[in-house]
Each structure stands twice: as C-alpha cells, then as structure tokens.
Amino acid sequence: MSPPSPWFVLPFLMLLGAMAFAPVLAASWWEKHYPKVALGLGAITAGIYAFVLRDTHSLAHAAREYFSFVALIGSLYVVAGGIHIQAGGRSTPFSNVLFLLLGAVLANLLGTTGAALLLIRPWLR
C-alpha cells in the first residue's frame, strides 16, 4: 500500500488553524461551534481512511489508541481528584516560578499529563 497523499492532512491543519485563530477572531462563534467543527473534520479524516484509502486497520488502531488515551486521562483525573495541594499566601512572581519549577519536576517524575492534572486544581483556586 502506498502512503497517503499529503493533501489528506488538510483537515488536521484546518483544525489546528481554527483552534489557533477562531478563539481570537470569532470567540463566541467558536465556543458554540467547536464540537461540530472538530467532529466534522475528524469525520472527514475517518472517511478518507475508510472509503478512499480503504485502510480500516489503521483507523481501528487509531480509535483503539484514542479510547485508551481517554481512559488514561479519565483515570488520572479521578485519582488526582482526591489529592489536594494547598498553596498558602499571596501569589507573587517568585511563588509562581516555584510552582512552575515544581510542575517541571513532577512532569519528569509523573509525566506531563499526570503533573498537569495534579497541579490544575491549585492553579484554578
């Protein structure tokens, strides 16, 4: 089987471009229509693999990886939900740098996804 045409990456590039520019140029439209745009461009890509390339094996493999990633993110979110890090005091540039340093060290130990899920709650507070 020959590799797919470089043109088949166009829906992905369109999604990246929309994610970069639409929130700035048309914020209210983007908030309302983002799921439709993302699912539509994903369906176009899946349709290309299924009907044009007739490569359902790669499509099934990508779907399996996607759902295992969703399960990983969900389990990390559940586990991190029981861990509460409290940062007392005022937020200063120095304390923000220390918080980023802690995040960088944790990212090396836990992975970037685990560190992000662990540290998002104190940042939101």
C-alpha positions as CSV (number, residue, x, y, z in Angstrom):
1,M,0.0,0.0,0.0
2,S,1.3,3.4,-0.9
3,P,1.5,6.2,1.7
4,P,-1.5,8.6,1.8
5,S,-1.4,11.8,-0.1
6,P,-0.1,14.8,1.8
7,W,-3.4,16.5,0.9
8,F,-5.1,14.2,3.4
9,V,-3.5,16.1,6.3
10,L,-5.6,19.2,5.3
11,P,-8.5,18.5,7.7
12,F,-6.0,18.3,10.6
13,L,-4.3,21.5,9.5
14,M,-7.6,23.2,9.3
15,L,-8.5,22.1,12.8
16,L,-5.1,23.4,14.1
17,G,-5.6,26.7,12.3
18,A,-9.2,27.0,13.6
19,M,-8.0,26.2,17.2
20,A,-5.3,28.9,16.9
21,F,-7.3,31.7,15.2
22,A,-11.0,31.2,15.8
23,P,-11.0,32.0,19.5
24,V,-9.3,35.3,18.7
25,L,-11.2,36.2,15.6
26,A,-14.7,34.8,16.4
27,A,-14.7,33.8,20.1
28,S,-18.5,33.5,20.6
29,W,-18.9,31.5,17.3
30,W,-16.0,29.2,18.2
31,E,-17.4,28.5,21.7
32,K,-20.7,27.5,20.2
33,H,-19.5,25.5,17.2
34,Y,-16.2,24.0,18.2
35,P,-17.6,20.5,18.8
36,K,-19.2,20.5,15.4
37,V,-16.1,21.7,13.7
38,A,-13.8,19.2,15.4
39,L,-16.2,16.2,14.9
40,G,-16.8,17.3,11.2
41,L,-13.1,17.5,10.4
42,G,-12.5,14.2,12.3
43,A,-15.3,12.5,10.3
44,I,-13.7,13.8,7.1
45,T,-10.4,12.3,8.1
46,A,-12.0,9.0,9.1
47,G,-14.0,8.9,5.9
48,I,-10.8,9.4,3.9
49,Y,-9.2,6.4,5.6
50,A,-12.3,4.2,5.4
51,F,-13.6,5.0,1.9
52,V,-10.7,6.5,-0.1
53,L,-7.7,4.6,1.2
54,R,-9.8,1.5,2.4
55,D,-7.4,1.3,5.4
56,T,-9.8,0.3,8.2
57,H,-6.9,-1.3,10.1
58,S,-5.1,2.0,10.7
59,L,-8.5,3.6,11.5
60,A,-9.3,0.9,14.1
61,H,-5.8,1.1,15.5
62,A,-6.1,4.9,15.9
63,A,-9.6,4.5,17.5
64,R,-8.2,1.9,20.0
65,E,-5.3,4.3,20.9
66,Y,-7.7,7.2,21.3
67,F,-10.0,5.3,23.6
68,S,-7.1,4.0,25.7
69,F,-5.8,7.6,26.0
70,V,-9.3,8.8,27.1
71,A,-9.3,6.1,29.7
72,L,-5.9,7.2,30.9
73,I,-6.9,10.8,31.2
74,G,-10.1,9.9,33.0
75,S,-8.3,7.7,35.5
76,L,-5.7,10.3,36.1
77,Y,-8.4,12.9,36.7
78,V,-10.2,10.6,39.2
79,V,-7.0,9.8,41.1
80,A,-5.9,13.4,41.1
81,G,-9.3,14.5,42.3
82,G,-8.5,13.1,45.8
83,I,-5.2,14.9,46.0
84,H,-5.3,18.5,47.2
85,I,-2.3,20.7,47.2
86,Q,-2.7,23.9,49.1
87,A,-0.6,26.9,48.3
88,G,-0.9,29.4,51.1
89,G,0.0,33.1,50.9
90,R,-0.1,35.6,48.2
91,S,0.7,34.9,44.6
92,T,4.0,36.6,43.7
93,P,6.3,36.2,40.7
94,F,8.7,34.2,42.9
95,S,6.0,31.8,44.1
96,N,4.7,31.4,40.5
97,V,8.2,30.4,39.4
98,L,8.5,28.0,42.3
99,F,5.1,26.5,41.3
100,L,6.3,26.1,37.7
101,L,9.5,24.5,38.9
102,L,7.5,22.0,41.0
103,G,5.4,21.3,37.9
104,A,8.5,20.7,35.8
105,V,10.0,18.3,38.4
106,L,6.7,16.5,38.7
107,A,6.4,16.3,34.9
108,N,9.7,14.4,34.8
109,L,8.5,12.0,37.5
110,L,4.8,11.6,36.7
111,G,4.7,12.6,33.1
112,T,3.3,15.8,31.7
113,T,-0.3,14.7,31.8
114,G,-0.2,13.5,35.4
115,A,1.6,16.6,36.5
116,A,-0.9,18.8,34.7
117,L,-3.9,17.1,36.2
118,L,-2.3,17.2,39.7
119,L,-1.4,20.9,39.6
120,I,-4.5,22.2,37.8
121,R,-6.7,22.5,41.0
122,P,-4.3,24.8,42.9
123,W,-3.9,26.9,39.9
124,L,-7.7,27.2,39.4
125,R,-8.2,28.2,43.1
